Amino acid sequence: MTEWKALPDDLPSDVRLLLTDLRTLKIRSGLSLAALAERTPYSKSSWERYLNGKTLPPRQAVTVLGKLLDAEPARLAALWELAKAATHDQQAGSGRAAQAAPSEAAADLTAATAPTPSASGTEATASSGDTVAPRTPVATTGDAGRRRPLRNVRLLWAGALVLTVVVLGTFAVLMNGDSSARTARAAVSATDTAGRQLDVNCFADRCAGKDPKEAGCGGDAWTSAMTKVQQVYVELRYSEACRAAWARISWGRPGDIARVVGPGNSAHQNKVHYDTDTYSAMLAAPTPSAVRACAVLTSGRHGCTGPGGSQRLTEPPNPPVPSLSATQPRSTGPSRSGTG
């Protein structure tokens, strides 16, 4: 049985977008709500409320989930800002509907201060026709006579003050929400535009065994793990656009092997044919943490990186230019920067 229900129909579109991303991350991870509760500071019931759209998850919860599942932190932060702004807009709409209540209260106060009509004439006639003596007004002091009007004026000022605070508060929330939303939308638009500019021709499993350069996956590639075996740098390269990873070695020698290893000992490798570097074919990887990069050197030494992380590492320096020899001319093949 699924651990969540369909999202509410009245959920703002930006909140729905955030929750859809979070749900997708959870599905890809294979973790249950109970497993998320064990690995995060939030309980199973809290994750159930967040993912079902009952409550907007706190920013810290989104950040923790992103780190746990190796998601893109900038995108999640931008989506959360949009969702927060949309939630504020929705709440502000409810607040505007409730503004009628203070207005009606002010109208009641105005009606209460209206003068009460006095009896016309100075005499009243009883039903029997007898004449009744005119009523004599009761004398009051000046302070007592002014007390009630003064109190009503104070109430009117209080009502006006309440209306002013409500209007200014609503305006501040809307302005702040609009500013955050514009910033967040720009961030999401930037990441989406960058993704659309990449000309990739495979995704996930369809990238397995393909050359990352020829598949276009090198355009957004970054180093998620790195180590050294003797003098040879070993990198795990990862592409978000292709959801795939590969191994790359530099400062090597002809015959040295770059190998990427995934779940179930699945692997692809390639050797240095000339020059000092090479890269392997790709393995599908939903996150960098699912794979490792290894090197097997002609000297007999070998080693691997740890699983890939979410931090983008600095690439190693360019290798020295190999010396020319009479039997082996300098390679005119592509440089390392062109291999992804």
SETI-573229 format. One record per residue: residue number from 1; residue in one letter; chain; x, y, z of N, C-alpha, C in turn. Coordinates in steps of 0.2 Angstrom, whole numbers. Each point is the difference from the previous one (the first is absolute). Layout:
<rokes>
pos,code,unit,n.east,n.north,n.up,ca.east,ca.north,ca.up,c.east,c.north,c.up
NUM,A,A,X,Y,Z,X,Y,Z,X,Y,Z;
...
</rokes>
This chain:
<rokes>
pos,code,unit,n.east,n.north,n.up,ca.east,ca.north,ca.up,c.east,c.north,c.up
1,M,A,4,-6,0,-4,6,0,4,6,0;
2,T,A,-1,5,-4,4,6,0,-1,4,6;
3,E,A,6,4,2,0,3,6,-2,7,0;
4,W,A,-3,2,-6,-3,7,0,-6,0,-5;
5,K,A,-4,5,0,-6,1,-4,1,5,-5;
6,A,A,-5,1,-4,0,5,-6,0,7,4;
7,L,A,4,4,-3,1,7,3,-7,4,-1;
8,P,A,-2,4,5,-6,4,0,-1,4,-6;
9,D,A,-6,0,-3,-1,4,-6,1,7,1;
10,D,A,-1,3,6,1,7,1,7,2,2;
11,L,A,5,-4,-1,7,1,2,2,5,-5;
12,P,A,4,5,2,3,5,-5,5,-4,-5;
13,S,A,0,2,-6,4,-4,-5,8,0,2;
14,D,A,2,6,3,7,0,2,2,-5,6;
15,V,A,-5,-1,5,0,-5,5,0,-7,-3;
16,R,A,-4,-1,-5,-1,-6,-3,7,-2,-4;
17,L,A,3,5,-3,6,-2,-3,6,-2,5;
18,L,A,0,4,6,5,-2,5,-1,-8,2;
19,L,A,-7,-1,2,-1,-7,3,1,-5,-6;
20,T,A,-2,1,-6,2,-5,-5,7,-1,-1;
21,D,A,4,5,1,7,-1,0,3,-5,6;
22,L,A,-3,2,6,2,-4,6,-3,-7,-1;
23,R,A,-6,-1,-2,-2,-7,-1,4,-4,-5;
24,T,A,2,4,-5,4,-4,-5,7,-2,3;
25,L,A,3,5,4,6,-2,3,-1,-6,5;
26,K,A,-5,0,3,-2,-6,5,0,-7,-4;
27,I,A,-4,1,-5,-1,-6,-4,7,-3,-3;
28,R,A,4,5,-3,6,-3,-2,5,-3,5;
29,S,A,-1,3,6,4,-2,6,-2,-7,2;
30,G,A,-6,-2,-1,-3,-6,3,-1,0,7;
31,L,A,1,5,4,-1,1,7,-8,0,2;
32,S,A,-2,-3,5,-6,1,2,-1,6,5;
33,L,A,-6,2,2,0,5,5,3,-1,6;
34,A,A,0,-6,2,3,-2,7,7,0,-1;
35,A,A,3,-2,-6,7,1,-1,2,7,0;
36,L,A,-4,5,-3,2,7,0,0,2,7;
37,A,A,-5,-2,4,0,2,7,6,-2,4;
38,E,A,3,-6,-2,6,-2,4,6,4,-2;
39,R,A,0,3,-6,6,3,-3,0,8,0;
40,T,A,-6,2,3,-1,8,0,-3,1,7;
41,P,A,0,7,2,-2,2,6,-8,0,0;
42,Y,A,-3,-2,-5,-8,1,-1,-3,-7,1;
43,S,A,-6,0,3,-3,-7,1,-4,-2,-6;
44,K,A,-2,-7,0,-3,-3,-5,-7,4,-2;
45,S,A,-3,2,6,-7,4,-1,1,7,-3;
46,S,A,6,3,1,2,6,-3,1,0,-7;
47,W,A,4,-5,-2,1,-1,-7,-6,-2,-4;
48,E,A,-5,-4,3,-6,-1,-3,-4,6,-1;
49,R,A,0,5,5,-4,6,-1,3,4,-5;
50,Y,A,7,1,0,4,4,-5,-2,-3,-8;
51,L,A,1,-6,-1,0,-3,-6,-8,-1,-3;
52,N,A,-4,1,5,-7,-1,-2,-3,7,-1;
53,G,A,4,6,1,-3,6,-1,-4,3,5;
54,K,A,0,-3,6,-4,2,6,4,6,3;
55,T,A,6,0,0,4,6,3,6,1,-4;
56,L,A,2,6,-1,6,2,-4,6,-2,4;
57,P,A,4,-4,-3,6,-2,4,5,6,2;
58,P,A,3,0,6,4,5,1,6,0,-5;
59,R,A,4,6,-1,5,0,-4,6,-5,2;
60,Q,A,1,-1,7,5,-4,2,-2,-7,-2;
61,A,A,-6,-2,0,-2,-7,-1,2,-1,-8;
62,V,A,-2,4,-4,2,0,-7,7,-1,-1;
63,T,A,4,4,3,7,0,0,3,-7,2;
64,V,A,-2,-2,6,2,-7,2,-1,-5,-5;
65,L,A,-7,0,-3,-1,-5,-4,4,0,-7;
66,G,A,1,6,-2,5,1,-6,7,-3,1;
67,K,A,2,2,6,7,-3,2,0,-7,0;
68,L,A,-5,-3,3,0,-7,1,-1,-4,-7;
69,L,A,-3,3,-4,-1,-3,-7,4,3,-5;
70,D,A,5,4,1,4,3,-5,-3,4,-5;
71,A,A,-5,4,2,-4,4,-5,4,6,-1;
72,E,A,-2,4,-5,3,7,-1,-3,5,5;
73,P,A,5,2,4,-3,4,6,-2,7,-3;
74,A,A,2,3,-5,-2,7,-2,-7,-1,-3;
75,R,A,-2,-5,-4,-6,-1,-2,-5,-1,5;
76,L,A,1,-4,5,-5,-2,6,-1,7,4;
77,A,A,6,4,1,-1,6,3,-5,5,-3;
78,A,A,1,0,-7,-4,5,-4,-7,-3,0;
79,L,A,-1,-6,-1,-7,-3,0,-4,1,7;
80,W,A,4,0,5,-3,1,7,-2,8,1;
81,E,A,4,4,-3,-1,7,0,-7,2,-4;
82,L,A,0,-4,-5,-7,1,-4,-6,-2,3;
83,A,A,1,-6,4,-5,-3,3,-2,4,6;
84,K,A,5,3,4,-2,4,5,-4,6,-2;
85,A,A,3,3,-5,-4,6,-3,-7,-1,-2;
86,A,A,-1,-6,-3,-7,-2,-2,-4,-1,6;
87,T,A,3,-3,5,-4,-1,6,-2,6,4;
88,H,A,5,5,0,-2,7,2,-5,3,-4;
89,D,A,0,0,-6,-5,3,-5,-7,-3,2;
90,Q,A,0,-7,1,-7,-3,1,-2,2,7;
91,Q,A,4,1,5,-2,2,7,-2,7,-1;
92,A,A,3,4,-4,-2,7,0,-6,1,-4;
93,G,A,-2,-4,-4,-7,0,-3,-5,-2,5;
94,S,A,1,-4,4,-5,-1,6,0,6,4;
95,G,A,5,3,1,0,6,5,-4,5,-3;
96,R,A,1,1,-7,-4,6,-3,-7,-2,0;
97,A,A,-2,-6,0,-7,-2,0,-3,2,7;
98,A,A,5,-1,5,-2,2,7,0,7,2;
99,Q,A,2,4,-4,0,7,1,-7,4,1;
100,A,A,-5,-4,-3,-6,3,1,-3,1,7;
101,A,A,3,-5,4,-3,0,7,2,6,4;
102,P,A,6,3,0,2,6,3,-4,6,-3;
103,S,A,-2,0,-7,-4,5,-3,-7,0,3;
104,E,A,-3,-6,1,-6,0,2,-1,2,7;
105,A,A,6,-1,4,0,2,7,0,8,0;
106,A,A,4,3,-4,0,7,0,-7,3,-2;
107,A,A,-3,-3,-5,-7,2,-1,-5,0,6;
108,D,A,1,-5,4,-4,-1,6,1,5,5;
109,L,A,7,2,0,2,5,5,-3,7,-2;
110,T,A,0,1,-7,-3,6,-3,-7,1,2;
111,A,A,-4,-6,-1,-7,0,1,-2,2,7;
112,A,A,5,-3,5,-1,1,7,0,7,2;
113,T,A,4,4,-3,1,7,1,-5,5,-2;
114,A,A,-4,-3,-5,-5,4,-3,-5,3,6;
115,P,A,-3,6,-1,-4,3,5,-7,-4,0;
116,T,A,-3,-1,6,-6,-3,1,-6,5,-1;
117,P,A,-5,-1,-5,-5,5,-1,-4,1,7;
118,S,A,-1,6,1,-4,2,6,-8,0,-1;
119,A,A,-4,0,5,-7,1,-1,-2,6,-3;
120,S,A,-4,1,-5,-2,6,-3,-5,4,5;
121,G,A,1,6,1,-5,4,5,2,-1,7;
122,T,A,-4,4,4,2,0,7,-5,-4,4;
123,E,A,-5,-2,-3,-5,-4,4,-2,-7,-4;
124,A,A,-1,-5,4,-3,-6,-2,-7,-2,2;
125,T,A,-4,-2,-4,-7,-2,1,0,-7,2;
126,A,A,-3,-1,6,-2,-7,2,-5,-3,-4;
127,S,A,-1,-7,0,-5,-3,-4,-7,2,2;
128,S,A,-1,3,7,-6,2,2,-2,7,-2;
129,G,A,5,3,-3,-2,7,-2,3,5,5;
130,D,A,2,-2,6,2,4,5,7,4,-2;
131,T,A,1,6,3,6,3,-2,5,-2,5;
132,V,A,6,-1,-2,6,-2,4,4,6,0;
133,A,A,3,1,6,5,6,1,6,-2,-4;
134,P,A,3,6,-3,6,-1,-4,6,-3,4;
135,R,A,4,-4,-3,6,-3,4,5,5,1;
136,T,A,3,0,6,5,5,1,7,-3,-1;
137,P,A,5,2,-4,6,-3,-1,4,0,7;
138,V,A,4,-6,1,4,0,6,6,3,-1;
139,A,A,2,4,5,6,4,-1,6,-4,1;
140,T,A,5,1,-5,6,-4,1,6,5,-1;
141,T,A,6,-2,3,6,4,0,3,0,-7;
142,G,A,4,4,-2,3,0,-6,4,-6,-1;
143,D,A,4,-2,5,5,-6,-1,-4,-6,-2;
144,A,A,-6,-1,4,-4,-6,-1,-3,0,-7;
145,G,A,-2,6,-2,-3,0,-7,4,-1,-5;
146,R,A,7,1,0,4,-1,-5,4,-7,0;
147,R,A,-1,-4,6,3,-6,1,-1,-5,-6;
148,R,A,-7,-1,-1,-2,-5,-5,3,2,-7;
149,P,A,-1,6,-3,2,1,-7,8,-1,0;
150,L,A,4,2,5,7,0,0,2,-8,0;
151,R,A,-4,-4,4,2,-7,-1,-2,-3,-7;
152,N,A,-5,2,-3,-1,-2,-7,5,2,-5;
153,V,A,2,6,1,6,3,-4,6,-4,0;
154,R,A,2,-2,7,5,-5,1,-1,-6,-4;
155,L,A,-6,-3,1,-1,-6,-4,1,0,-7;
156,L,A,-2,6,-3,0,1,-7,8,0,-2;
157,W,A,4,4,4,7,0,-2,3,-7,1;
158,A,A,-2,-4,5,3,-7,1,-2,-4,-6;
159,G,A,-6,0,-3,-2,-3,-6,4,2,-6;
160,A,A,1,6,-1,4,3,-5,7,-3,0;
161,L,A,3,0,6,7,-2,1,1,-8,-1;
162,V,A,-6,-4,1,1,-7,-1,0,-1,-8;
163,L,A,-5,4,-3,0,0,-8,7,1,-3;
164,T,A,3,6,3,7,2,-3,5,-6,1;
165,V,A,0,-3,6,5,-5,1,-1,-6,-4;
166,V,A,-6,-2,-1,-2,-6,-5,2,2,-7;
167,V,A,-1,6,-2,2,2,-7,7,0,-1;
168,L,A,4,3,5,7,1,-1,3,-7,1;
169,G,A,-2,-4,4,3,-7,1,-1,-4,-6;
170,T,A,-6,0,-3,-1,-4,-6,4,3,-6;
171,F,A,1,6,0,4,3,-5,8,-2,0;
172,A,A,2,0,7,7,-2,1,1,-7,-2;
173,V,A,-5,-5,2,1,-7,-1,0,-1,-8;
174,L,A,-4,4,-4,-1,-1,-7,7,2,-3;
175,M,A,2,6,2,6,3,-3,6,-5,2;
176,N,A,1,-2,6,5,-5,1,0,-6,-3;
177,G,A,-6,-3,-1,-1,-6,-4,1,1,-7;
178,D,A,-2,6,-3,2,1,-7,7,0,-1;
179,S,A,4,3,4,7,1,0,4,-7,0;
180,S,A,-2,-4,5,3,-7,1,-2,-4,-6;
181,A,A,-6,1,-3,-3,-4,-5,4,2,-7;
182,R,A,1,6,-1,4,2,-6,7,-3,0;
183,T,A,3,1,6,7,-3,1,0,-8,-1;
184,A,A,-5,-3,3,0,-7,-1,-1,-2,-7;
185,R,A,-5,3,-3,-2,-2,-7,6,1,-5;
186,A,A,4,6,2,6,1,-4,5,-6,0;
187,A,A,1,-3,7,4,-5,1,-2,-7,-4;
188,V,A,-6,-1,1,-3,-6,-3,0,1,-8;
189,S,A,-1,6,-2,0,1,-8,7,-1,-2;
190,A,A,5,2,4,7,0,-2,2,-8,-1;
191,T,A,-2,-4,5,2,-7,0,-3,-3,-6;
192,D,A,-7,1,-1,-4,-3,-5,3,2,-7;
193,T,A,2,6,-1,3,3,-6,6,-4,-1;
194,A,A,4,0,5,7,-4,-1,-1,-7,-2;
195,G,A,-5,-3,2,-2,-7,-2,-2,0,-7;
196,R,A,-4,4,-2,-3,0,-7,6,2,-5;
197,Q,A,5,3,2,5,2,-5,5,-6,-1;
198,L,A,0,-5,4,4,-6,-1,-3,-4,-5;
199,D,A,4,-2,-5,-3,-5,-5,2,-7,1;
200,V,A,-4,-3,5,2,-7,2,-5,-5,-4;
201,N,A,3,-6,-2,-5,-5,-3,-1,-6,4;
202,C,A,1,0,6,-1,-6,4,-2,3,7;
203,F,A,-3,-5,4,-2,2,7,0,-7,4;
204,A,A,4,0,6,0,-6,4,2,-6,-3;
205,D,A,-4,-5,0,2,-7,-3,2,1,-7;
206,R,A,-3,4,-4,1,1,-7,7,2,-1;
207,C,A,3,3,5,7,2,0,6,-5,1;
208,A,A,-3,-6,3,5,-5,2,4,-2,-6;
209,G,A,7,0,0,4,-2,-5,2,5,-5;
210,K,A,-3,6,0,1,5,-5,6,5,2;
211,D,A,3,3,-5,5,5,1,-3,6,2;
212,P,A,2,3,6,-3,6,3,0,6,-5;
213,K,A,6,0,-3,1,6,-5,-5,-1,-6;
214,E,A,0,-5,-3,-4,-1,-6,-8,0,2;
215,A,A,-2,-2,6,-7,1,3,-1,7,2;
216,G,A,4,4,0,-1,7,3,0,1,7;
217,C,A,2,-5,4,-1,0,7,6,4,4;
218,G,A,5,1,-4,5,4,3,-1,7,1;
219,G,A,-6,3,-3,-1,7,1,-1,3,7;
220,D,A,-3,-4,4,-1,2,7,4,-5,5;
221,A,A,5,-3,-3,3,-5,5,4,3,5;
222,W,A,1,-3,6,4,3,5,3,-6,4;
223,T,A,5,1,4,3,-5,4,-3,-1,7;
224,S,A,-2,-6,1,-4,-1,6,5,-4,5;
225,A,A,5,-3,-2,5,-4,4,7,0,-3;
226,M,A,5,0,4,7,0,-3,5,-3,4;
227,T,A,5,-3,-2,5,-3,4,6,-1,-5;
228,K,A,6,-2,3,6,-1,-4,3,-7,1;
229,V,A,2,-3,-5,3,-6,0,7,1,-3;
230,Q,A,5,0,5,7,2,-2,-1,7,-2;
231,Q,A,2,2,-6,0,7,-3,-6,1,-4;
232,V,A,-4,-5,-1,-6,0,-4,-6,3,3;
233,Y,A,-4,5,-2,-6,2,2,-6,-4,-2;
234,V,A,-4,-2,4,-6,-4,-1,-6,4,2;
235,E,A,-5,2,-5,-6,4,1,-6,-4,-2;
236,L,A,-5,1,4,-7,-2,-1,-4,6,-3;
237,R,A,-1,-1,-7,-4,6,-3,-7,-2,0;
238,Y,A,-5,6,1,-7,-1,0,-3,5,-4;
239,S,A,-6,-2,-3,-4,4,-4,-7,0,2;
240,E,A,-3,6,3,-7,0,2,-4,-1,-6;
241,A,A,1,3,-5,-4,0,-6,-1,-7,-3;
242,C,A,5,-4,1,0,-7,-3,-2,-5,6;
243,R,A,1,2,6,0,-5,6,4,-6,-2;
244,A,A,7,2,-1,5,-5,-2,6,2,3;
245,A,A,5,-5,1,7,2,3,5,-4,-4;
246,W,A,6,2,0,6,-4,-3,6,2,4;
247,A,A,5,-4,-2,7,1,3,4,4,-4;
248,R,A,5,4,2,5,3,-4,6,0,4;
249,I,A,6,-1,-3,6,0,3,5,5,-4;
250,S,A,4,3,3,5,4,-3,7,-1,4;
251,W,A,5,3,-4,7,-1,3,2,-7,-1;
252,G,A,-3,-4,-4,1,-7,-1,5,-2,-6;
253,R,A,1,-6,-1,4,-2,-6,-4,-5,-4;
254,P,A,2,-1,-6,-3,-5,-5,-1,-7,4;
255,G,A,-6,-2,-1,-1,-7,4,-4,1,6;
256,D,A,1,6,3,-4,1,7,-8,0,-2;
257,I,A,-4,-3,5,-7,-1,-1,-4,4,4;
258,A,A,-5,4,-3,-5,3,4,-7,-4,0;
259,R,A,-2,-2,6,-6,-4,1,-5,3,4;
260,V,A,-7,0,-2,-5,2,4,-4,-6,3;
261,V,A,-2,0,6,-3,-6,3,-6,2,3;
262,G,A,-6,-4,-1,-6,2,3,-3,-6,4;
263,P,A,-6,0,1,-3,-5,4,0,-7,-3;
264,G,A,1,-5,3,0,-7,-2,7,-1,-4;
265,N,A,5,4,1,6,-1,-3,0,2,-8;
266,S,A,-5,3,-2,-1,3,-7,6,5,-1;
267,A,A,3,-1,-6,6,5,-1,1,1,-7;
268,H,A,3,5,-2,3,2,-7,7,3,1;
269,Q,A,4,-2,-4,7,3,0,3,1,-7;
270,N,A,5,4,1,4,2,-6,7,1,2;
271,K,A,5,-1,-5,7,1,2,3,6,-4;
272,V,A,6,2,3,3,6,-3,4,-3,-6;
273,H,A,-2,2,-6,4,-3,-6,6,4,-2;
274,Y,A,-1,7,2,6,4,-2,-1,6,5;
275,D,A,5,5,1,-1,5,4,0,-2,7;
276,T,A,-4,4,4,0,-2,8,-7,0,3;
277,D,A,-5,0,-4,-7,0,3,-5,-4,-4;
278,T,A,-5,-2,3,-5,-3,-3,-7,0,4;
279,Y,A,-5,-3,-3,-6,0,4,-4,-6,-2;
280,S,A,-4,-3,4,-4,-6,-1,-7,2,-3;
281,A,A,-4,-5,-3,-7,1,-2,-4,1,7;
282,M,A,-6,1,-1,-4,2,6,-4,-6,3;
283,L,A,-2,1,6,-5,-4,4,-5,4,2;
284,A,A,-7,-2,-1,-5,3,3,1,1,8;
285,A,A,-2,6,2,1,2,7,-5,5,2;
286,P,A,-5,-2,4,-5,5,2,3,6,5;
287,T,A,5,-2,3,4,5,4,7,-3,0;
288,P,A,5,5,1,7,-2,0,2,-5,5;
289,S,A,-4,0,5,2,-5,6,-1,-7,-2;
290,A,A,-3,-2,-6,-1,-7,-2,6,-3,-4;
291,V,A,5,4,-1,6,-2,-4,6,2,3;
292,R,A,6,-3,-3,7,2,2,4,0,-6;
293,A,A,6,3,0,4,0,-5,7,-3,2;
294,C,A,3,-4,-4,6,-4,1,5,1,-5;
295,A,A,6,-2,2,6,0,-5,4,-6,1;
296,V,A,2,-3,-5,5,-6,0,6,2,-4;
297,L,A,5,1,3,6,2,-3,5,-6,-3;
298,T,A,4,2,-5,4,-5,-3,6,-2,5;
299,S,A,1,4,5,4,-2,6,-2,-5,4;
300,G,A,-7,-2,-1,-3,-5,5,-4,3,5;
301,R,A,1,7,2,-4,3,5,-7,1,-3;
302,H,A,-5,0,5,-7,2,-2,-3,3,7;
303,G,A,-5,4,-2,-4,3,6,-6,3,-3;
304,C,A,-5,2,5,-6,3,-2,-2,5,4;
305,T,A,-4,5,-2,-3,5,4,-6,-3,4;
306,G,A,-2,4,5,-6,-2,4,-6,2,-4;
307,P,A,-6,-2,2,-6,2,-4,0,7,-1;
308,G,A,-3,3,-5,-1,7,-2,-4,4,5;
309,G,A,2,6,1,-3,4,5,-4,6,-4;
310,S,A,-3,4,4,-4,6,-3,4,6,-1;
311,Q,A,6,0,3,5,6,-1,3,0,-6;
312,R,A,1,5,-4,3,0,-6,8,2,1;
313,L,A,4,-5,-1,7,0,2,4,4,-6;
314,T,A,5,3,2,5,3,-5,3,-5,-4;
315,E,A,1,1,-6,3,-5,-5,7,0,1;
316,P,A,4,-5,-1,7,0,1,3,4,-6;
317,P,A,7,2,1,3,5,-5,1,-4,-6;
318,N,A,1,3,-5,2,-3,-7,7,-4,1;
319,P,A,0,-6,-3,6,-4,0,5,3,-4;
320,P,A,7,-2,2,5,3,-4,0,-2,-7;
321,V,A,3,3,-5,0,-2,-7,5,-5,0;
322,P,A,-2,-6,-3,5,-6,-1,5,2,-5;
323,S,A,6,-2,2,6,1,-4,-1,-4,-7;
324,L,A,3,3,-5,0,-3,-7,5,-5,0;
325,S,A,-1,-5,-4,5,-6,-1,0,-1,-8;
326,A,A,5,-3,-2,1,-2,-7,-5,-5,-2;
327,T,A,-2,-4,5,-5,-6,-2,-7,2,1;
328,Q,A,-1,5,4,-7,1,2,-1,8,0;
329,P,A,-3,2,-6,-2,7,-1,-5,3,5;
330,R,A,0,6,2,-5,3,4,-7,-1,-3;
331,S,A,-4,-1,5,-7,-1,-2,-3,6,-2;
332,T,A,-5,0,-5,-3,6,-2,-8,-1,1;
333,G,A,-1,-5,5,-7,-1,2,-3,5,4;
334,P,A,-6,-1,2,-3,5,4,3,1,7;
335,S,A,0,6,3,3,1,7,-5,-2,5;
336,R,A,2,-1,6,-4,-2,6,-6,4,1;
337,S,A,1,7,-1,-6,4,1,-6,-1,-5;
338,G,A,2,-4,-6,-6,-1,-4,-3,-7,1;
339,T,A,2,-4,5,-2,-7,1,-6,0,5;
340,G,A,-2,6,3,-5,0,5,3,-1,7;
</rokes>
